[in-house]
Amino acid sequence: MWQSNSIIKTAVICVLALFVSSCDYYAQLPDCGDYFKNNPVNSFSTDNRGLAQDKSTKLLWYRCAAGQSYKNSECKGEALHLNWDAAIAFAKEFSEKSGKKWRLPSKKELKSIMVNQCINPAVDVRVFKGLEVNNFWTSSDSLNSDLFRCSVYNFKGDLFCRQPRAAKLPFLLVGGDK
């Protein structure tokens, strides 16, 4: 009897130790501002007009949220917060006026610039300067209903495809066709 209780206690302690030691899900990731101070690797080519090309996907990104302008290496002005339909219309109108094709990124494209090693926001802050922490629209539909669309919460890079399309959110623009 004593021996079986001892074995059970040992097993419980081992299971608890294993559980506690593997619970790094809630471990705090570093702030991306701090992370990129110590990480010189840059996966983007940038220019002084506010454009950044992802070296791996070859996508061209505007470095500021829609509504902001890139001046003196910073994003100036306030980001637009539009519902999904207005954001799509903005990208279309912006394309027509600029003579260059711009659109909202797909969920896969927006997720591709998210960084898993840091948070707040989970992007290369040397490239996407001053990006507010918020849900950002994607061009992707939700499978749940036409009332919803997909967004990415850039604090940690989480995808959310039950975002009411009437919600007013910021968005980034990516160049070219899908």
Secondary structure as a PSIPRED ss2 file (coil, helix, strand):
# PSIPRED VFORMAT (PSIPRED V4.0)

   1 M C   1.000  0.000  0.000
   2 W H   0.000  1.000  0.000
   3 Q H   0.000  1.000  0.000
   4 S H   0.000  1.000  0.000
   5 N H   0.000  1.000  0.000
   6 S H   0.000  1.000  0.000
   7 I H   0.000  1.000  0.000
   8 I H   0.000  1.000  0.000
   9 K H   0.000  1.000  0.000
  10 T H   0.000  1.000  0.000
  11 A H   0.000  1.000  0.000
  12 V H   0.000  1.000  0.000
  13 I H   0.000  1.000  0.000
  14 C H   0.000  1.000  0.000
  15 V H   0.000  1.000  0.000
  16 L H   0.000  1.000  0.000
  17 A H   0.000  1.000  0.000
  18 L H   0.000  1.000  0.000
  19 F H   0.000  1.000  0.000
  20 V H   0.000  1.000  0.000
  21 S H   0.000  1.000  0.000
  22 S C   1.000  0.000  0.000
  23 C C   1.000  0.000  0.000
  24 D C   1.000  0.000  0.000
  25 Y C   1.000  0.000  0.000
  26 Y C   1.000  0.000  0.000
  27 A C   1.000  0.000  0.000
  28 Q C   1.000  0.000  0.000
  29 L C   1.000  0.000  0.000
  30 P C   1.000  0.000  0.000
  31 D E   0.000  0.000  1.000
  32 C H   0.000  1.000  0.000
  33 G H   0.000  1.000  0.000
  34 D H   0.000  1.000  0.000
  35 Y H   0.000  1.000  0.000
  36 F H   0.000  1.000  0.000
  37 K H   0.000  1.000  0.000
  38 N C   1.000  0.000  0.000
  39 N C   1.000  0.000  0.000
  40 P C   1.000  0.000  0.000
  41 V C   1.000  0.000  0.000
  42 N C   1.000  0.000  0.000
  43 S C   1.000  0.000  0.000
  44 F E   0.000  0.000  1.000
  45 S E   0.000  0.000  1.000
  46 T E   0.000  0.000  1.000
  47 D C   1.000  0.000  0.000
  48 N C   1.000  0.000  0.000
  49 R C   1.000  0.000  0.000
  50 G C   1.000  0.000  0.000
  51 L E   0.000  0.000  1.000
  52 A E   0.000  0.000  1.000
  53 Q E   0.000  0.000  1.000
  54 D E   0.000  0.000  1.000
  55 K C   1.000  0.000  0.000
  56 S C   1.000  0.000  0.000
  57 T C   1.000  0.000  0.000
  58 K C   1.000  0.000  0.000
  59 L C   1.000  0.000  0.000
  60 L E   0.000  0.000  1.000
  61 W E   0.000  0.000  1.000
  62 Y E   0.000  0.000  1.000
  63 R C   1.000  0.000  0.000
  64 C C   1.000  0.000  0.000
  65 A C   1.000  0.000  0.000
  66 A C   1.000  0.000  0.000
  67 G C   1.000  0.000  0.000
  68 Q C   1.000  0.000  0.000
  69 S E   0.000  0.000  1.000
  70 Y E   0.000  0.000  1.000
  71 K E   0.000  0.000  1.000
  72 N C   1.000  0.000  0.000
  73 S C   1.000  0.000  0.000
  74 E E   0.000  0.000  1.000
  75 C E   0.000  0.000  1.000
  76 K E   0.000  0.000  1.000
  77 G C   1.000  0.000  0.000
  78 E C   1.000  0.000  0.000
  79 A C   1.000  0.000  0.000
  80 L C   1.000  0.000  0.000
  81 H C   1.000  0.000  0.000
  82 L E   0.000  0.000  1.000
  83 N C   1.000  0.000  0.000
  84 W H   0.000  1.000  0.000
  85 D H   0.000  1.000  0.000
  86 A H   0.000  1.000  0.000
  87 A H   0.000  1.000  0.000
  88 I H   0.000  1.000  0.000
  89 A H   0.000  1.000  0.000
  90 F H   0.000  1.000  0.000
  91 A H   0.000  1.000  0.000
  92 K H   0.000  1.000  0.000
  93 E H   0.000  1.000  0.000
  94 F H   0.000  1.000  0.000
  95 S H   0.000  1.000  0.000
  96 E H   0.000  1.000  0.000
  97 K H   0.000  1.000  0.000
  98 S H   0.000  1.000  0.000
  99 G C   1.000  0.000  0.000
 100 K C   1.000  0.000  0.000
 101 K C   1.000  0.000  0.000
 102 W E   0.000  0.000  1.000
 103 R E   0.000  0.000  1.000
 104 L C   1.000  0.000  0.000
 105 P C   1.000  0.000  0.000
 106 S C   1.000  0.000  0.000
 107 K H   0.000  1.000  0.000
 108 K H   0.000  1.000  0.000
 109 E H   0.000  1.000  0.000
 110 L H   0.000  1.000  0.000
 111 K H   0.000  1.000  0.000
 112 S H   0.000  1.000  0.000
 113 I C   1.000  0.000  0.000
 114 M C   1.000  0.000  0.000
 115 V C   1.000  0.000  0.000
 116 N C   1.000  0.000  0.000
 117 Q C   1.000  0.000  0.000
 118 C C   1.000  0.000  0.000
 119 I E   0.000  0.000  1.000
 120 N C   1.000  0.000  0.000
 121 P C   1.000  0.000  0.000
 122 A C   1.000  0.000  0.000
 123 V C   1.000  0.000  0.000
 124 D C   1.000  0.000  0.000
 125 V C   1.000  0.000  0.000
 126 R C   1.000  0.000  0.000
 127 V C   1.000  0.000  0.000
 128 F C   1.000  0.000  0.000
 129 K C   1.000  0.000  0.000
 130 G C   1.000  0.000  0.000
 131 L C   1.000  0.000  0.000
 132 E C   1.000  0.000  0.000
 133 V C   1.000  0.000  0.000
 134 N C   1.000  0.000  0.000
 135 N E   0.000  0.000  1.000
 136 F E   0.000  0.000  1.000
 137 W E   0.000  0.000  1.000
 138 T E   0.000  0.000  1.000
 139 S E   0.000  0.000  1.000
 140 S E   0.000  0.000  1.000
 141 D E   0.000  0.000  1.000
 142 S C   1.000  0.000  0.000
 143 L C   1.000  0.000  0.000
 144 N C   1.000  0.000  0.000
 145 S C   1.000  0.000  0.000
 146 D C   1.000  0.000  0.000
 147 L C   1.000  0.000  0.000
 148 F E   0.000  0.000  1.000
 149 R E   0.000  0.000  1.000
 150 C E   0.000  0.000  1.000
 151 S E   0.000  0.000  1.000
 152 V E   0.000  0.000  1.000
 153 Y E   0.000  0.000  1.000
 154 N C   1.000  0.000  0.000
 155 F C   1.000  0.000  0.000
 156 K C   1.000  0.000  0.000
 157 G C   1.000  0.000  0.000
 158 D E   0.000  0.000  1.000
 159 L E   0.000  0.000  1.000
 160 F E   0.000  0.000  1.000
 161 C E   0.000  0.000  1.000
 162 R E   0.000  0.000  1.000
 163 Q E   0.000  0.000  1.000
 164 P E   0.000  0.000  1.000
 165 R C   1.000  0.000  0.000
 166 A C   1.000  0.000  0.000
 167 A C   1.000  0.000  0.000
 168 K C   1.000  0.000  0.000
 169 L E   0.000  0.000  1.000
 170 P C   1.000  0.000  0.000
 171 F C   1.000  0.000  0.000
 172 L C   1.000  0.000  0.000
 173 L C   1.000  0.000  0.000
 174 V E   0.000  0.000  1.000
 175 G E   0.000  0.000  1.000
 176 G C   1.000  0.000  0.000
 177 D C   1.000  0.000  0.000
 178 K C   1.000  0.000  0.000
